[in-house]
Amino acid sequence: MSVRVLLVDDQALIRAGFRMILEAEEDIEVVGECADGTQALDSARRLEPDVVLMDIRMPEMDGIEATRRLVENDGEIKVLMLTTFDLDEYVYDALRAGASGFLLKDVPADQLVEGIRIVAGGDALLAPSVTSRLIREFSRTPPSQRELPPTLEDLTPRELEVFRLLARGMSNAEIAAELVVSETTVKTHVARVLMKLGVRDRVQAVVLAYESGVVAPGETVSE
C-alpha cells in the first residue's frame, strides 16, 4: 500500500523537484500540491494524505499554523516540516503544533524518501541536533515553573526509564542496548508510554518530557 504524500511549498520549482524524486518510488504516491497553508487544509480534507511535506515560511498561512490545524482536524496525519533556515526559531513551535520531524530542502533524495517512510510508519524524524535545541529552549525555564503531568504517575518504573531515554533522542535499538532488553520489548514499552501519556508520537513525548522537566538539559545525547 502506497504512502500518500501532499506537497506544500510556495515555490513551484521545489514542489516539482520533490514530486520527481517521490514518484520514482513504487511505495510513494504524490496525491497533490499546494502553494500555502490555506490550500493545504482544503487539499488534506479532500485527498486524505498520510504525510504532508510542509514548508515553514509561506504566504496566507505559514506551515506552523497549517500544521496545528491539520493535526487538530486529523490526529492520524503526519507532517514533515521543510526548511532552508536555521531551525532555532522554529523547532519548538513546529513540534508543539504537531510536526513529526524536520528535513532541509536540500536533503539528498534518498534521505527525503527515507524520511517520509519513517514518519509514515509512526516514528519521529528527530535528530539529536534538534533534540538539543529543544533542551536549550526548556533550560531557560526555571524548574519551579514546570509541573509534572498527572499521567506520569501511570507509568511503571521501567516505562518511566524508557520515557527518559526516548526523550534524549535515543532510537529503539539504542534504548534496547542501554537497558539490555530486546528491541521488541522496547517497542512494546514505547507504545504503552505514548498511550498512557496521551501523546500522538515520539516527538510529542519529547516535548512533554522537557516541558515537565522529566529530562534535564544535561541529559541529551551528543550531536
SULCORNOR-V858175 format. One record per run of one state. SS is the DSSP state (H for helix, E for strand, C for the rest). FROM is the first residue (numbers start at 1). TO is the last residue. Records with the same first field share a line. If there is no record, write none. Layout:
SS = FROM-TO + FROM-TO
This chain:
C = 1-2 + 9-11 + 24-27 + 35-36 + 48-50 + 56-62 + 74-77 + 84-90 + 98-100 + 105-108 + 121-124 + 126-127 + 140-142 + 146-149 + 155-156 + 168-171 + 180-182 + 198-201 + 213-216 + 220-223
E = 3-8 + 28-34 + 51-55 + 78-83 + 101-104 + 125-125
H = 12-23 + 37-47 + 63-73 + 91-97 + 109-120 + 128-139 + 143-145 + 150-154 + 157-167 + 172-179 + 183-197 + 202-212 + 217-219
